[in-house]
Amino acid sequence: MIDLYTSPTPNGFKVSIMLEETTLPYTVIPVDINKGDQFDRDYLNLNPNNKIPTIVDSDGPDGIPYTVFESGAILMYLAEKTGLFVPTDPAGRYRVVQWLMFQMGSIGPMLGQAHHFRRYAPEPIPYAIDRYTNEAKRLYRVMDRRLGEAEYLAGEYSVADIACFPWIRPYRRQGQDLEDYPNLKRWFDAINNRPAVQRGLQVPSGARSVSADMDEKTRSILFGTAQYAEH
């Protein structure tokens, strides 16, 4: 059994989708990042970076409980545990790894900044909005070009697609229109129609997502600095 500590965010959805795709049994432990659950001492003992998601596998590599944080690492761990969604041949494996690193190093950080400055910043900063909206456009073009060459990012459906897909879902918040990227749209629709993906997007059930009209206390928890000294 795997314990999944998560919230309804793109990084959280990456792991819940992967768990649904692999059919591994898992239990969900919601982490309310709006309330600051990620700074609780018990959670920090699992994930020192106070982010979600985190998993605890009761049947780890040595048959004892094993904890993994960082969503990309979790995807690789689950892929290697099950033998699914990462090829075993070196060339195929590294096609997947490079596109997974593309998500971790570019798609997540840059689109996350686009979300922040377009939706969550307390006041508009035109330079930042333009900077990250334009970078989102560049990254969408990279994906669209690649998906004009292959059905999925690494050729076959893999953890690279599972990692990127949740970050493309809020494309409007990033100032993008999928109609401008036909290959990316074809890929997006194909993944969105997978039953396991739809199940993964419902995890955790009933949890609150981050809202643009958050109060100052929530804003301080999510984007402030005081909590680092306190915890």
C-alpha positions in Angstrom: 0.0 0.0 0.0 1.2 3.5 -0.8 0.3 6.6 1.2 -0.1 9.6 -1.0 0.2 13.1 0.6 -1.2 15.5 -1.9 -3.3 18.6 -2.9 -5.2 19.4 -6.1 -2.3 21.1 -7.9 -0.5 20.1 -11.2 2.3 18.4 -9.3 -0.2 16.5 -7.1 -2.2 15.4 -10.1 0.9 14.0 -11.7 1.3 11.4 -9.0 -2.4 10.6 -8.5 -2.7 10.0 -12.3 0.4 7.8 -12.2 -1.1 5.7 -9.4 -4.3 5.3 -11.2 -2.5 4.3 -14.4 -0.4 1.7 -12.7 -3.4 0.4 -10.6 -1.2 0.4 -7.5 -3.3 0.4 -4.3 -3.0 3.7 -2.4 -4.4 5.8 0.4 -4.9 9.5 0.1 -3.8 11.8 2.9 -4.9 15.4 1.9 -2.5 18.2 2.7 -4.3 21.5 2.8 -1.7 23.9 1.6 -4.1 26.8 2.0 -4.1 26.2 5.8 -0.3 25.4 6.0 -0.4 21.7 6.6 2.8 21.4 4.5 4.6 23.1 7.4 3.5 20.7 10.1 6.4 19.0 11.7 5.1 15.5 10.9 4.9 16.4 7.3 8.3 18.1 7.3 9.8 14.8 8.6 8.6 13.2 5.3 9.3 16.1 3.0 11.9 18.7 4.2 11.0 21.0 1.2 7.5 21.5 2.6 5.9 20.9 -0.8 3.5 18.3 -2.2 3.3 15.5 -3.2 5.0 12.9 -1.1 4.6 9.1 -1.0 5.3 6.5 1.6 5.5 3.0 0.1 5.0 0.4 2.8 6.7 -2.1 0.5 9.8 -0.2 -0.3 12.9 -1.5 -2.2 14.2 -3.5 0.8 10.7 -4.6 1.9 10.5 -1.8 4.5 8.6 1.6 4.3 10.2 4.0 1.9 9.5 7.7 1.5 9.9 9.7 -1.8 9.3 13.4 -2.4 9.6 15.5 -5.5 7.0 14.6 -8.1 9.5 13.7 -10.9 11.4 11.4 -8.6 8.1 9.8 -7.5 7.1 9.2 -11.1 10.4 7.5 -11.8 10.1 5.4 -8.6 6.6 4.2 -9.4 7.6 3.5 -13.0 10.6 1.3 -11.9 8.5 -0.3 -9.2 5.8 -1.4 -11.7 7.8 -1.6 -15.0 5.4 0.7 -16.6 5.6 4.0 -18.6 9.4 4.0 -18.9 11.1 1.8 -21.4 13.9 -0.5 -20.3 16.2 0.0 -23.3 18.7 2.8 -22.7 17.7 4.9 -25.8 14.0 4.7 -25.0 14.6 5.3 -21.3 16.6 8.5 -21.9 14.0 9.8 -24.4 11.6 9.7 -21.5 14.0 11.1 -18.9 14.9 14.1 -21.0 11.3 15.1 -21.5 10.6 14.5 -17.8 13.5 16.8 -17.0 12.0 19.3 -19.5 8.9 19.3 -17.4 10.7 19.6 -14.1 13.1 22.3 -15.2 11.0 24.3 -17.6 7.3 23.5 -17.9 6.6 23.5 -14.1 8.7 26.4 -13.0 7.9 28.7 -16.0 4.2 28.0 -16.2 4.0 28.2 -12.4 5.5 31.8 -12.6 3.0 32.6 -15.4 0.2 31.4 -13.0 1.6 33.5 -10.2 2.0 36.8 -12.0 -1.1 36.6 -14.1 -3.4 35.3 -11.3 -2.0 35.4 -7.8 0.3 38.5 -7.5 -1.3 41.2 -5.3 -0.6 43.8 -8.0 0.0 43.5 -11.7 3.6 43.7 -12.8 3.5 44.1 -16.7 7.2 43.0 -17.2 6.7 39.8 -15.2 3.4 39.0 -16.9 4.9 39.5 -20.4 8.1 37.6 -19.5 6.3 34.5 -18.3 3.4 34.5 -20.8 6.0 34.7 -23.6 8.0 31.9 -22.1 4.9 29.8 -21.8 4.3 30.4 -25.5 7.8 29.3 -26.3 7.4 26.1 -24.3 4.1 25.3 -25.9 5.8 25.7 -29.3 8.5 23.3 -28.2 5.9 20.7 -27.3 3.8 21.3 -30.4 6.8 20.8 -32.6 7.8 17.6 -30.9 4.2 16.3 -31.0 4.2 16.9 -34.7 6.9 14.3 -34.9 5.6 11.7 -32.4 2.3 10.7 -30.9 3.7 11.3 -27.4 6.6 13.2 -26.1 9.0 10.2 -25.9 7.3 8.3 -28.7 5.0 6.1 -26.5 2.8 7.2 -23.6 5.1 7.6 -20.6 5.8 9.5 -17.3 6.9 12.4 -19.4 3.3 12.9 -20.7 1.9 12.2 -17.2 4.2 15.0 -15.9 3.4 17.6 -18.5 -0.3 17.1 -18.9 -1.5 18.6 -15.6 0.5 21.8 -16.3 -1.2 22.3 -19.6 -4.7 21.9 -18.3 -4.8 25.5 -17.0 -3.6 26.9 -20.3 -5.9 29.9 -20.3 -4.3 31.1 -17.0 -1.0 31.0 -18.9 -2.4 33.3 -21.6 -2.5 30.4 -24.2 -5.1 28.9 -26.5 -4.7 25.3 -27.5 -6.2 26.0 -30.9 -2.9 27.7 -31.7 -1.0 24.5 -31.1 -2.8 21.7 -33.1 -0.3 18.9 -32.3 -0.4 19.8 -28.6 -4.2 19.9 -28.6 -4.4 16.5 -30.2 -2.0 15.1 -27.5 -3.9 16.9 -24.7 -7.3 15.6 -25.8 -6.0 12.0 -26.1 -4.6 12.1 -22.5 -7.6 13.9 -21.1 -9.8 11.1 -22.4 -7.9 8.4 -20.6 -10.1 7.0 -17.7 -7.2 6.7 -15.3 -6.4 10.3 -16.0 -9.9 11.4 -15.2 -9.8 9.4 -11.9 -6.5 10.9 -11.0 -7.8 14.4 -11.4 -10.4 13.8 -8.7 -7.7 13.2 -6.0 -8.0 14.3 -3.3 -11.8 14.3 -3.3 -13.4 17.5 -2.1 -10.2 19.3 -1.5 -9.9 23.1 -2.1 -7.7 24.3 -4.9 -5.7 27.5 -4.7 -8.1 30.4 -5.4 -7.2 33.8 -6.9 -9.4 35.6 -4.3 -7.5 34.2 -1.3 -7.4 36.2 1.9 -4.2 37.7 3.3 -3.7 34.8 5.8 -3.8 32.3 3.0 -1.6 34.5 0.7 1.0 34.7 3.6 1.0 30.9 4.0 1.4 30.2 0.3 3.7 33.0 -0.8 5.0 34.6 2.4 8.3 34.0 4.3 7.3 34.1 8.0 6.5 30.4 8.1 10.1 29.4 7.4 11.3 30.9 10.6 8.4 29.5 12.6 8.8 25.9 11.4 
